[in-house]
Amino acid sequence: MVEDVWIMKVDELPVDERIKRVIRERGIEELYPPQAEALKSGVLEGKNLVLAIPTASGKTLVSEIVMVNKLLREGGKAVYLVPLKALAEEKYREFKEWEVLGLRVAATTGDYDSTDEWLGRYDIIVATAEKFDSLLRHGSGWIRDVRLVVADEVHLIGSYDRGATLEMILTHMLGRAQILALSATVGNAEELAEWLNAELVVSEWRPVELRKGVFSHGELFWEDGRVERFSGSWEALAVDAVQKGKQALVFVNTRRSAEKEAISLSSKIGRLLTKPEKRVLEDLISSIEDNPTTEKLKRALKGGVAFHHAGLGRSERTLIEDAFREGVIKVITATPTLSAGINLPAFRVIIRDTKRYADFGWTDIPVLEIQQMMGRAGRPKYDKVGEAIVVARTEDPKKLFEKYILGKPEKLFSMLANEQAFRSQVLALIANFGVKTFRELFDFLSRTFYAYQRKDTMTLEYKARGIVSFLIENGFVELDSEERFVTLPLGRRTSQLYIDPLTAKKFKEAFPKFEKNPNPLGVFQLIASTPDMAVINARRRELEDYLDFAYEYEDMLYLGIPYYEDSRFQGFLSQIKTARILLDWINEVPETRIYETYGIEPGDLYRILELADWLMYSLIEIYKLFNPKKDVMEYLKGLHLRLRHGVREELLELVKLPNIGRKRARALYNAGFKSVADILAAKPGELLSVEGIGLKILEGIYKHLGVELGRVDGEGIKKGSKRRRRTLDAFFD
C-alpha cells in the first residue's frame, strides 16, 4: 500500500543509465509517488507485482522501466498483453522509442492459426490476450525465452467474455516468467496479488486532482459539499467546459444516444468556435468517406463535436481520437468502450447514464466501470484538476452519490465458470499443453484464480469432467487403455484454430449436407449459428420477413427452422439476417445499401466480416480432416475468397492484384478488362480511363506483374528509357 508520499528523481532509479536518458528526453525528471513505490517493491529484482492505481497515474512508464531493465540485464523477451487491438497499436507506437537502445518492438493481434516464429527476432512483443493464448497453443519456439509478462488492464480477468483467457495465460506463465499486473483500483487487489505470489502497490494518488460530483436538475453537488448551479440540462456542463477553453467526454449507454447527443450538442458548441477552428473542422469533414453513419458524424463535427462507438470504422475512430488530442474536437459523446484503455483524457467527464440494457432488462453499470470513465478526467500537463460528473436523470441523486462517488469498486471474480471459454481451455490443456490424465488436468486447474478464490475444486472438477466427456463423445479426444488422454486430429486442429469445440462439432455435423448441396446461404447460416460468431440481431419488426425468407430457401439451409415457441427461434432469425448480410456482401451490394437495408453501421459490418473470414478458414481446415471431396473443397476456397474481397466469382482474378478491391475490380471488369491477360494487353491510357485507377494504382499493378512503367510528363505516359522483357514499352508499339 502507498501511505507516505515522496518523490523519486529519475537519476535515483537503480537501472541502466541509458534507460534514465530516454526517460529524461521525454521531459520527465521525477516519478509520481505510486511509480516510485512500485519500483521500490522488488519488481526490478524480479518479484511479481500487482500495481493497482488510477488511470493516468503512470502505470505504463513503470512497465516500460521494468521491461527494458529486465531485457538489458538478462536478455530474453517481454510480452505486453492488452485487451484491444487499438490499444496494442497505441502501446506499440509508445514502446518503439526504446529501439534507440537496440531493442526491437513488435505487435501481433490477428491470425490465430500461426506460430508467428518471426516474433523470435523481437524483444518487446505487444499482443492481445487472445493472440498470445493462441501462440501458447501453437508452442511458438520463442515463448520459452519470455522472461516477463505484463498484463495491462488485469481487472478484465473478471470480464465474462474475456476473463478466462487472461486467467489461463497467467496460470500458464506463473513460475515460468515474472508477472507485472496493471490495473485500475479493484475491490480485491490483495486476493489477486496473493494468487500471483506478487507484491502489491495500491494507491488513490493521481497526478491531476479529481473532483467528483452528481448533477441533478440544474444543480451540481460536489463531494466536498459545494453546490454549483447551471441553467438547463446536463448539456450545460459540456458547454461550460468548452467556454472555459477545455474539452469534455460524455459517456452514454447506447450508440443511438451517442449520435443523438453529439448532434444536439454540436449546435450549442458550434457557436463558441472561432473561424479558424471551423476551417480545420471542414478539412476534417472532407477527409471522411460517405455512409449513413458518417453523415451523422459530419453533422456533429461541424460544431466541434463527435461521437465514438463500435459502429464506426477503425479509420473514423482513429481520426476522431487524434483530432480530440489535438484540440480540434471539443466534445466526444461515447459508449463505455472508449474508457477501456485508449488514452484519451479530458478536463471534464460527464457520465450521463449509469444503467445499461442486458439480457434481463436494465442493470446498473458496475462501480469499477464508472470509475474507469471518471479516470479519464484531467489531462496531465494541461490541467491541475479534472472533473467527473455523474448525471442523475431519473435516479435518486443521493443513491448515485453513495454508490459511484463514495463507493468502492466491486471484487473481481474468476470467469472460468463461463462454459464456452472453459470448454476451449480444457481442450487446449489436453491438445496443446501435454495434459495426459484427469489428475494432471485437475492439478493445473487447482492453480487457477478460480480455484484459489473459491477454495472449491470440486465444482471445477465436476465441470471439467463434463467437458472431457463432451470432447470424447464428439471425437476430439479419446482415452487409451490406461485412461490417458489421446488427442485426435479434430481436437488438435480445433484448438490450434482457436475455435470453440462446439463450433467444430457443428461444422463436422454439417459436412454431409453441404457435400450434397454446397451453397453460400447454407454455409453462411452455419457460420452464423456457431458460438464464435457475433450475429446481427433481428429486430422484432423484421422477424416475419426473415422467417418468410428462411421458408422460401429452406432446402438450402444446413440447420432446420426451429418451432416459433423454441427459445432458439429469435436467435435462428438473427443467424438468417447475418447470413443475408454476407450474401449481399459477396454479391457486391454497395456498403451504404447494406447499412441502410439491415440497420447496421460500418463497424458492425467490419466485425462480422472479420469473424466470418476466420470461421470460413476454420471450416475449410476442419473439412480437410474428413476425406474432403475435391470439388466441394474448391467451392469452399472460392467462397472464402469471395467473402474476403466482397465480390462475385468473375472478379476473383482481378482482386488478387494490389490495391484492387471490390469497386476497382468491378470498374475494370465493366470496362472490358476481365483478366490479368486483358490488363497486360491494354494500353496504360486505356486503364487510366477506368474509374478509380490512377497512376499510383497502375504502377502497383505493373510492378506486381513484372512490367516496367515508362516516364510520365505533361503529355502523358511515355516509353521507359530501358527496355526489359515484359516492359511497358512493348505495349506502346
C-alpha positions in Angstrom: 0.0 0.0 0.0 1.1 3.6 -0.6 0.8 5.6 2.6 3.6 8.2 2.5 4.0 10.4 -0.5 7.5 11.0 -1.6 9.3 11.9 -4.7 11.9 9.8 -6.5 14.2 11.5 -9.0 14.8 9.7 -12.3 18.5 9.9 -11.5 17.9 7.9 -8.4 16.5 4.9 -10.3 18.6 1.7 -9.8 18.6 1.0 -13.5 20.9 1.3 -16.6 21.9 4.9 -17.3 20.6 4.5 -20.9 17.0 4.0 -19.5 17.3 7.2 -17.4 18.4 9.1 -20.5 15.4 8.0 -22.6 13.0 9.0 -19.7 14.7 12.4 -19.3 14.4 13.0 -23.0 10.6 12.8 -22.6 10.9 15.7 -20.2 10.4 13.5 -17.1 12.8 14.4 -14.2 10.9 12.8 -11.3 8.5 9.9 -10.8 5.0 10.0 -9.3 4.7 8.6 -5.8 3.0 5.3 -6.8 5.6 4.8 -9.6 8.3 5.3 -7.0 6.6 2.8 -4.6 6.2 0.3 -7.4 9.8 0.5 -8.5 11.0 0.0 -4.9 8.8 -3.1 -4.4 11.4 -5.5 -5.7 9.9 -5.7 -9.2 13.3 -4.5 -10.6 14.9 -7.5 -8.9 12.4 -10.0 -10.5 9.5 -10.1 -8.0 5.9 -10.3 -9.3 3.9 -7.1 -8.8 0.2 -6.1 -8.9 0.1 -2.3 -9.4 -3.5 -1.0 -8.8 -3.6 2.7 -9.3 -6.0 5.2 -11.0 -6.0 5.9 -14.7 -3.2 8.4 -15.8 -1.1 7.7 -12.7 1.8 6.3 -14.8 1.3 2.5 -14.9 2.7 2.3 -18.5 6.0 4.1 -17.6 6.5 1.6 -14.7 6.0 -1.3 -17.1 8.5 0.2 -19.6 11.2 0.6 -17.0 10.7 -2.9 -15.7 10.6 -4.4 -19.2 13.7 -2.6 -20.5 15.7 -3.1 -17.3 14.9 -6.8 -17.4 15.9 -7.1 -21.1 19.1 -5.2 -20.8 20.2 -7.2 -17.7 19.0 -10.7 -18.6 18.1 -10.7 -22.3 15.1 -12.8 -23.3 11.8 -11.3 -24.2 9.0 -9.3 -22.6 5.3 -9.7 -23.6 2.9 -6.9 -23.0 -0.8 -8.1 -23.0 -3.6 -5.7 -23.9 -7.4 -6.3 -24.2 -7.9 -4.3 -27.5 -6.3 -4.2 -30.9 -6.4 -0.4 -30.8 -4.6 -0.4 -27.5 -1.9 -2.8 -29.0 -1.3 -0.3 -31.7 -1.0 2.6 -29.2 1.4 0.7 -27.0 3.5 -0.4 -30.0 4.0 3.2 -31.0 4.9 4.2 -27.5 7.4 1.4 -27.0 9.1 2.0 -30.3 11.1 4.7 -28.5 13.2 2.0 -26.8 14.6 0.9 -30.1 17.3 3.5 -29.7 18.8 1.1 -27.1 19.0 -1.7 -29.7 15.8 -3.4 -28.6 13.2 -4.4 -31.2 9.5 -3.9 -30.7 6.7 -5.8 -32.5 2.9 -6.0 -32.2 0.7 -9.0 -33.1 -3.1 -9.2 -32.9 -4.6 -11.3 -35.6 -4.3 -14.7 -37.3 -5.0 -17.3 -34.6 -3.6 -20.2 -36.8 0.1 -19.2 -36.8 3.2 -19.8 -34.7 4.5 -16.3 -35.7 8.1 -17.5 -35.4 9.1 -14.2 -36.9 8.5 -12.7 -33.4 11.6 -14.5 -32.2 13.6 -11.6 -33.7 11.9 -9.1 -31.3 12.5 -8.2 -27.7 9.2 -6.5 -26.7 6.1 -8.1 -28.1 2.7 -6.4 -27.7 -0.2 -8.8 -28.1 -3.9 -9.1 -27.3 -4.6 -11.8 -24.7 -6.4 -13.9 -27.3 -3.5 -13.8 -29.7 -0.9 -14.7 -27.1 -3.2 -17.6 -25.9 -3.2 -18.9 -29.5 0.6 -18.6 -29.7 0.9 -20.6 -26.4 -1.3 -23.3 -28.0 0.9 -23.4 -31.1 4.0 -23.9 -29.0 5.9 -21.0 -30.6 9.6 -21.6 -30.0 10.4 -18.1 -28.8 7.9 -18.3 -25.9 10.5 -20.2 -23.8 12.6 -17.0 -23.9 9.8 -14.9 -22.3 11.2 -13.6 -19.0 8.4 -11.1 -18.2 4.6 -10.9 -18.9 2.9 -7.5 -18.4 -0.9 -7.9 -18.1 -2.4 -4.5 -18.7 -6.0 -3.9 -17.5 -5.7 -7.1 -15.5 -9.1 -6.4 -13.8 -10.6 -7.7 -17.1 -9.9 -11.1 -15.5 -13.4 -10.5 -14.2 -14.9 -10.0 -17.7 -17.4 -12.6 -18.7 -16.3 -12.8 -22.3 -12.5 -12.5 -22.0 -11.6 -13.1 -18.4 -11.0 -16.9 -18.7 -8.4 -16.3 -21.4 -6.3 -13.9 -19.4 -6.6 -16.1 -16.3 -5.4 -19.2 -18.2 -2.4 -17.3 -19.7 -1.3 -16.1 -16.2 -1.8 -19.6 -14.8 0.5 -21.0 -17.6 3.1 -18.3 -17.1 3.2 -18.3 -13.3 6.6 -19.6 -12.3 7.9 -19.5 -15.9 8.2 -15.7 -16.1 8.0 -12.7 -13.9 4.4 -11.2 -13.8 3.6 -7.5 -13.7 -0.2 -7.0 -13.5 -1.5 -3.4 -14.1 -5.0 -2.4 -13.0 -7.3 0.3 -12.0 -8.1 0.0 -8.3 -10.3 -3.0 -7.6 -12.1 -4.3 -4.6 -9.9 -7.4 -4.0 -6.4 -6.5 -5.3 -4.9 -8.2 -2.3 -6.5 -11.6 -3.4 -5.2 -11.2 -6.9 -1.7 -10.4 -5.6 -1.8 -13.4 -3.3 -2.7 -15.7 -6.2 0.1 -14.3 -8.3 2.6 -14.5 -5.4 3.1 -10.8 -6.0 3.9 -7.7 -4.2 1.0 -5.2 -4.1 1.0 -1.5 -4.6 -2.4 0.2 -4.3 -2.8 4.0 -4.4 -5.6 6.6 -5.0 -2.9 9.2 -5.9 -3.4 10.9 -9.2 -1.1 13.5 -11.0 -4.2 15.6 -11.6 -6.6 16.1 -8.7 -10.0 14.5 -9.4 -13.2 16.4 -8.3 -16.3 14.2 -8.4 -19.9 15.2 -8.2 -23.5 14.4 -9.1 -25.7 16.7 -11.3 -29.4 16.8 -10.8 -32.0 19.3 -12.1 -29.6 22.1 -12.7 -27.6 21.6 -9.5 -24.1 20.1 -9.3 -23.3 18.6 -5.9 -19.6 18.2 -5.3 -18.1 15.7 -2.9 -16.7 18.5 -0.8 -20.2 19.8 -0.2 -20.1 22.8 -2.6 -23.0 23.3 -4.9 -22.9 24.9 -8.4 -26.0 25.9 -10.4 -26.4 25.6 -14.2 -29.3 26.7 -16.3 -30.7 23.9 -18.4 -30.0 20.2 -18.7 -26.7 18.3 -18.3 -25.6 19.6 -21.8 -24.8 22.9 -20.0 -21.9 21.0 -18.3 -20.3 20.3 -21.7 -20.9 23.9 -23.0 -19.4 25.3 -19.8 -16.2 23.2 -20.2 -15.7 24.5 -23.8 -16.4 28.1 -22.6 -13.5 27.6 -20.2 -11.3 26.6 -23.1 -11.4 22.9 -22.1 -12.7 19.7 -23.5 -15.3 17.2 -22.4 -16.1 13.5 -22.7 -19.7 12.4 -22.4 -20.5 8.7 -21.7 -23.9 7.3 -22.7 -25.2 3.8 -22.8 -26.1 3.3 -26.4 -24.8 4.2 -29.9 -28.0 6.0 -30.8 -27.7 8.1 -27.7 -24.1 9.0 -28.6 -25.1 10.1 -32.1 -28.2 12.0 -30.9 -26.4 13.9 -28.1 -23.5 14.7 -30.4 -25.7 16.3 -33.0 -27.7 18.1 -30.2 -24.5 19.4 -28.6 -23.0 20.4 -31.9 -25.4 23.3 -32.4 -24.5 24.7 -29.0 -20.8 24.2 -29.1 -20.6 25.4 -32.7 -21.4 28.9 -31.5 -18.3 29.0 -29.4 -15.9 28.1 -32.2 -13.6 30.6 -34.0 -13.5 30.8 -37.8 -10.0 29.2 -38.0 -11.4 26.3 -35.9 -14.3 25.9 -38.2 -12.0 25.8 -41.2 -9.9 23.0 -39.6 -13.1 21.0 -38.9 -14.2 21.5 -42.6 -11.0 19.9 -43.7 -11.5 17.1 -41.3 -15.1 16.5 -42.5 -13.9 16.4 -46.2 -11.5 13.6 -45.4 -14.3 11.2 -44.2 -15.9 8.8 -46.6 -19.7 9.0 -47.0 -22.1 6.5 -45.5 -25.2 6.8 -43.3 -23.2 6.8 -40.0 -20.6 9.2 -41.1 -23.3 11.5 -42.5 -24.4 12.0 -38.9 -20.8 12.3 -37.8 -20.2 15.1 -40.2 -23.2 16.9 -39.0 -21.9 16.7 -35.4 -18.3 17.7 -36.5 -19.5 21.0 -37.9 -19.9 22.2 -34.3 -16.7 20.6 -33.0 -18.4 17.5 -31.5 -18.0 13.9 -32.4 -19.5 10.6 -31.3 -17.4 7.4 -30.8 -18.7 3.9 -30.7 -18.1 0.4 -32.2 -20.3 1.1 -35.2 -17.7 3.5 -36.6 -15.0 2.1 -38.8 -11.5 1.9 -37.4 -10.2 4.8 -39.5 -13.0 7.1 -38.3 -12.4 6.2 -34.7 -8.7 6.9 -35.1 -9.4 10.2 -36.8 -11.7 11.3 -34.0 -9.2 10.3 -31.3 -6.3 12.2 -33.0 -8.5 15.3 -33.6 -9.6 15.3 -29.9 -6.0 15.0 -28.7 -5.1 18.0 -30.9 -8.0 20.0 -29.5 -9.8 20.3 -32.9 -12.8 18.3 -31.5 -14.1 19.9 -28.2 -16.6 17.2 -27.0 -16.9 13.5 -27.7 -20.0 11.5 -26.8 -19.1 7.9 -26.4 -20.2 4.5 -25.3 -18.2 3.0 -22.5 -15.8 1.2 -24.9 -13.8 4.4 -25.1 -13.0 4.2 -21.4 -11.4 0.7 -21.8 -7.8 1.7 -22.2 -7.4 4.2 -25.0 -5.5 7.2 -23.7 -8.0 10.0 -24.3 -8.3 12.3 -21.3 -10.4 15.5 -21.0 -10.8 18.2 -18.4 -14.4 17.2 -17.7 -16.0 13.7 -17.9 -19.8 13.6 -17.9 -21.4 10.3 -17.2 -25.0 10.7 -18.5 -26.0 7.1 -18.0 -25.4 4.7 -15.1 -27.7 1.9 -16.4 -27.5 -0.3 -19.5 -29.7 -2.9 -21.1 -28.6 -6.5 -20.5 -30.2 -9.8 -21.2 -32.8 -9.5 -18.4 -33.5 -5.7 -18.6 -31.9 -2.6 -17.3 -29.0 -3.0 -14.8 -26.6 -0.7 -13.0 -23.2 -0.3 -14.6 -20.6 -1.6 -12.1 -18.7 0.9 -10.0 -15.4 -0.2 -11.4 -16.5 0.7 -15.0 -17.9 4.1 -13.9 -14.6 4.8 -12.1 -12.7 3.8 -15.3 -14.8 6.5 -17.1 -14.1 9.0 -14.3 -10.4 8.3 -14.6 -10.4 10.0 -18.0 -10.9 13.3 -16.2 -7.9 15.6 -16.1 -5.1 15.9 -18.6 -1.6 15.7 -17.1 0.5 18.7 -18.2 -2.7 20.7 -19.1 -5.0 20.6 -16.1 -4.4 21.0 -12.3 -7.8 19.4 -11.7 -10.1 17.1 -13.6 -13.9 16.9 -13.1 -16.0 13.8 -13.2 -19.8 14.3 -13.0 -22.5 11.7 -12.8 -25.9 12.8 -14.1 -29.0 11.8 -12.1 -31.7 11.9 -14.8 -34.4 9.8 -13.2 -32.4 8.2 -10.4 -32.1 9.4 -6.8 -29.0 11.7 -6.7 -28.2 10.7 -3.1 -28.1 7.0 -4.1 -25.9 7.7 -7.1 -23.6 9.8 -4.8 -23.2 6.9 -2.3 -22.7 4.3 -5.0 -20.4 5.9 -7.5 -18.8 8.9 -5.8 -18.2 7.4 -2.3 -18.5 3.7 -3.1 -15.7 1.1 -3.6 -15.2 -0.9 -6.8 -16.5 -4.4 -6.9 -14.4 -7.5 -6.2 -13.1 -9.4 -9.2 -14.4 -12.9 -9.7 -12.9 -15.6 -11.9 -14.9 -16.2 -15.1 -13.5 -19.7 -15.7 -17.1 -20.8 -14.9 -18.1 -19.5 -18.3 -18.7 -22.8 -20.0 -17.8 -21.7 -23.6 -14.4 -20.3 -22.5 -13.8 -23.3 -20.2 -14.6 -25.8 -22.9 -12.0 -24.4 -25.2 -9.4 -24.1 -22.5 -9.8 -27.7 -21.3 -9.3 -28.9 -24.9 -6.2 -26.7 -25.2 -4.7 -28.2 -22.0 -5.1 -31.7 -23.4 -4.3 -31.0 -27.1 -1.5 -28.4 -26.7 -0.1 -28.5 -23.2 0.6 -32.2 -22.7 -2.0 -32.8 -20.0 -2.5 -36.6 -20.2 -4.7 -37.6 -17.3 -7.6 -36.3 -15.2 -5.2 -35.9 -12.3 -2.9 -33.7 -14.3 -5.9 -31.7 -15.6 -7.2 -31.1 -12.0 -3.6 -30.3 -10.8 -3.4 -27.5 -13.4 -6.9 -26.2 -12.7 -6.1 -26.1 -9.0 -3.5 -23.4 -9.8 -6.1 -21.1 -11.4 -7.5 -17.9 -9.8 -10.9 -19.7 -9.8 -9.6 -22.5 -7.5 -7.6 -20.0 -5.3 -10.5 -17.7 -4.9 -13.4 -20.1 -4.4 -11.5 -22.8 -2.5 -13.7 -25.2 -4.3 -12.0 -27.6 -6.7 -15.0 -30.0 -6.6 -17.2 -27.8 -8.7 -14.3 -27.2 -11.2 -13.6 -30.9 -11.4 -17.2 -31.7 -12.0 -17.4 -29.1 -14.8 -14.1 -30.3 -16.3 -15.3 -34.0 -16.3 -18.4 -32.9 -18.1 -16.4 -31.1 -20.8 -14.0 -34.1 -21.2 -17.0 -36.4 -21.7 -18.3 -34.0 -24.4 -14.8 -34.0 -26.1 -14.6 -37.8 -26.0 -18.2 -38.3 -27.3 -17.6 -35.9 -30.2 -14.3 -37.2 -31.5 -11.9 -34.5 -30.1 -10.1 -36.8 -27.6 -10.1 -40.4 -26.6 -8.9 -42.5 -23.7 -6.3 -45.2 -24.2 -6.2 -48.5 -22.2 -4.5 -46.8 -19.3 -7.1 -44.0 -19.2 -4.7 -41.5 -20.6 -5.9 -38.7 -22.9 -5.1 -39.1 -26.6 -5.7 -36.1 -28.8 -7.4 -36.9 -32.1 -6.8 -34.8 -35.2 -10.1 -32.9 -34.8 -9.2 -31.9 -31.2 -5.7 -30.8 -32.1 -6.8 -28.7 -35.1 -9.8 -27.2 -33.3 -7.5 -26.0 -30.5 -4.9 -24.6 -32.9 -7.6 -22.8 -34.9 -8.8 -21.1 -31.6 -12.4 -22.0 -32.1 -14.9 -23.4 -29.6 -15.2 -27.2 -29.8 -18.9 -26.7 -30.2 -18.2 -24.7 -33.4 -16.1 -27.6 -34.8 -18.9 -30.0 -33.8 -21.4 -28.0 -35.8 -19.1 -27.9 -38.8 -18.5 -31.7 -38.7 -22.2 -32.5 -38.5 -22.9 -30.2 -41.5 -20.4 -31.8 -43.8 -22.7 -34.4 -45.3 -25.3 -31.7 -46.0 -23.0 -29.3 -47.8 -21.4 -32.1 -49.8 -24.9 -32.8 -51.2 -25.8 -29.1 -51.7 -22.9 -26.6 -51.5 -24.4 -23.1 -51.4 -23.4 -19.8 -49.8 -26.6 -19.3 -47.8 -26.2 -22.7 -46.1 -22.5 -22.1 -45.4 -23.1 -18.6 -44.0 -26.1 -19.7 -41.9 -23.9 -22.5 -40.5 -21.1 -20.0 -39.6 -23.7 -17.6 -38.1 -25.0 -20.5 -35.9 -21.7 -21.0 -34.1 -20.9 -19.6 -30.6 -17.8 -17.9 -32.1 -19.9 -15.7 -34.4 -21.3 -12.3 -33.3 -24.6 -12.2 -35.2 -26.6 -9.1 -36.0 -29.8 -9.3 -34.1 -33.1 -9.4 -36.0 -35.4 -6.7 -34.7 -39.0 -7.6 -33.8 -40.4 -5.8 -36.9 -38.1 -7.8 -39.1 -38.8 -11.3 -37.8 -41.7 -12.1 -40.2 -39.6 -11.2 -43.2 -36.6 -13.3 -42.2 -38.9 -16.2 -41.4 -40.5 -16.0 -44.8 -37.1 -15.9 -46.4 -36.0 -19.0 -44.4 -39.0 -21.0 -45.5 -38.5 -19.9 -49.1 -34.9 -21.2 -49.1 -35.3 -23.9 -46.5 -33.8 -26.5 -48.9 -30.5 -24.6 -48.9 -30.1 -24.4 -45.1 -28.0 -26.9 -43.3 -29.8 -26.3 -39.9 -33.5 -26.7 -39.7 -36.0 -24.0 -38.8 -37.0 -24.3 -35.1 -40.6 -24.0 -33.8 -41.6 -20.5 -33.0 -42.1 -21.4 -29.3 -38.5 -22.7 -29.2 -36.1 -20.5 -27.2 -33.7 -20.7 -30.2 -36.2 -19.1 -32.6 -35.2 -15.5 -32.4 -31.5 -16.5 -32.5 -32.2 -18.5 -35.6 -33.7 -15.5 -37.4 -30.7 -13.4 -36.3 -28.5 -16.1 -38.0 -30.6 -15.7 -41.2 -30.2 -11.9 -41.1 -26.4 -12.3 -40.6 -26.2 -14.8 -43.5 -28.1 -12.4 -45.8 -25.7 -9.6 -45.0 -22.8 -11.9 -46.0 -24.7 -12.9 -49.2 -25.2 -9.3 -50.1 -21.5 -8.6 -49.5 -20.3 -11.4 -51.9 -22.8 -10.2 -54.5 -21.3 -6.7 -54.5 -24.2 -4.9 -52.9 -22.8 -1.4 -52.1 -21.8 -1.0 -48.5 -24.1 2.0 -48.0 -27.1 0.0 -49.1 -26.1 -2.9 -46.7 -26.0 -0.4 -43.8 -29.4 1.0 -44.8 -31.1 -2.3 -45.5 -30.0 -4.1 -42.3 -29.8 -1.1 -39.9 -26.1 -1.7 -39.2 -23.0 0.5 -39.2 -19.5 0.2 -40.7 -18.0 -1.1 -37.5 -20.7 -3.9 -37.4 -20.0 -4.9 -41.0 -16.3 -4.9 -40.4 -16.6 -7.1 -37.3 -18.9 -9.8 -38.8 -16.7 -9.9 -42.0 -13.6 -10.4 -39.9 -15.2 -13.1 -37.8 -16.8 -14.8 -40.9 -13.4 -14.8 -42.6 -11.8 -16.6 -39.7 -14.6 -19.1 -39.3 -14.7 -19.8 -43.1 -10.9 -20.5 -42.9 -11.6 -22.8 -39.9 -14.4 -24.6 -41.7 -12.1 -25.4 -44.6 -9.3 -26.6 -42.2 -11.7 -28.8 -40.3 -13.2 -30.2 -43.6 -9.6 -31.2 -44.6 -9.7 -33.8 -41.8 -12.7 -35.7 -43.2 -11.7 -37.1 -46.7 -12.9 -33.9 -48.4 -14.4 -34.0 -51.9 -12.1 -32.1 -54.3 -15.0 -30.2 -56.0 -16.5 -29.2 -52.6 -13.1 -28.1 -51.3 -12.6 -25.9 -54.4 -16.1 -24.5 -53.9 -15.4 -23.6 -50.3 -12.0 -22.0 -51.1 -13.6 -19.9 -53.8 -16.4 -18.8 -51.5 -13.8 -17.9 -48.9 -12.0 -15.6 -51.4 -15.3 -14.0 -52.4 -16.1 -13.4 -48.7 -12.7 -11.9 -48.1 -13.0 -9.5 -51.0 -16.7 -9.0 -51.3 -17.0 -9.9 -54.9 -18.8 -12.2 -57.4 -16.9 -15.1 -58.7 -15.9 -13.4 -62.0 -13.8 -10.8 -60.1 -11.6 -13.3 -58.2 -8.7 -13.0 -60.6 -8.7 -9.2 -60.5 -9.0 -8.7 -56.7 -5.7 -10.6 -56.3 -3.9 -7.5 -57.8 -2.5 -5.0 -55.4 -4.9 -2.2 -54.3 -7.7 -3.6 -56.3 -10.8 -4.0 -54.1 -14.3 -4.8 -55.0 -15.1 -1.3 -56.5 -12.0 -1.0 -58.7 -12.2 -4.7 -59.8 -15.9 -4.2 -60.9 -14.9 -1.0 -62.7 -12.1 -2.8 -64.6 -14.4 -5.7 -65.4 -17.2 -3.5 -66.7 -14.7 -1.6 -68.9 -13.7 -4.9 -70.5 -10.6 -5.8 -68.6 -11.8 -9.1 -67.2 -8.5 -10.8 -66.5 -4.8 -10.2 -66.0 -4.3 -11.1 -69.7 -6.6 -8.3 -70.6 -4.7 -5.8 -68.4 -1.4 -6.8 -69.9 -2.8 -6.4 -73.4 -4.2 -3.0 -72.8 -2.5 0.4 -73.2 -1.9 2.3 -70.0 -4.0 5.2 -71.1 -7.0 2.8 -71.5 -6.5 1.5 -68.0 -6.1 5.1 -66.6 -9.5 6.0 -68.0 -11.2 3.4 -65.7 -12.8 5.0 -62.6 -10.5 4.6 -59.5 -7.4 3.6 -61.5 -4.8 6.4 -61.0 -1.2 6.4 -61.8 0.0 5.0 -58.5 -2.5 2.2 -58.7 -1.4 1.4 -62.2 2.3 1.4 -61.1 1.5 -1.0 -58.3 -0.3 -3.4 -60.8 2.5 -3.3 -63.3 5.1 -3.8 -60.6 3.2 -6.9 -59.3 3.0 -8.2 -62.9 6.7 -7.6 -63.6 6.1 -4.7 -66.1 8.2 -1.6 -66.1 6.2 1.7 -66.3 7.6 4.4 -68.5 8.2 8.1 -67.8 5.3 10.5 -67.2 5.3 14.1 -68.3 2.8 16.7 -69.3 1.9 14.7 -72.5 1.1 11.6 -70.5 2.9 8.3 -70.2 5.9 7.8 -72.5 8.2 5.0 -73.2 10.7 4.0 -70.5 14.4 4.6 -71.1 15.2 1.0 -70.6 13.8 -2.0 -72.4 13.3 -5.2 -70.5 11.4 -8.4 -71.1 7.7 -7.7 -70.5 8.2 -4.0 -70.1 5.5 -1.4 -70.6 7.3 -0.2 -73.8 6.2 -3.3 -75.6 2.6 -2.2 -75.2 3.1 1.1 -77.0 4.5 -0.4 -80.2 
